[in-house]
């Protein structure tokens, strides 16, 4: 018995359908199950990253500084600025491994690309 040609694509579609929702993006490759979001997108205009800490409490200036220093020592990066009002810091560059590690730190709420902005007059 010979099958019609349309059976093969249908069979292939049914076989691969369960895999359609799978992603091979960075989200699934991170070493933690609930990473902090990475907001924005990489571009030539991005001059680094801003890392913002969890807002579940009020951070003192000393806590922002000490937490930032601990993360910088752990992941070996240079901090550009710390932000007490924002409760976080900026950094000019991060390797992919360091970015992934920071996203898995429980203290990090989100990370975003640091973009230059203009204020309209």
Secondary structure as UniProt FT lines:
FT   HELIX           6..16
FT   HELIX           17..19
FT   TURN            20..21
FT   HELIX           26..29
FT   STRAND          37..39
FT   TURN            44..45
FT   STRAND          46..53
FT   HELIX           61..75
FT   STRAND          79..83
FT   TURN            84..87
FT   STRAND          88..91
FT   HELIX           96..103
FT   TURN            106..107
FT   STRAND          108..115
//
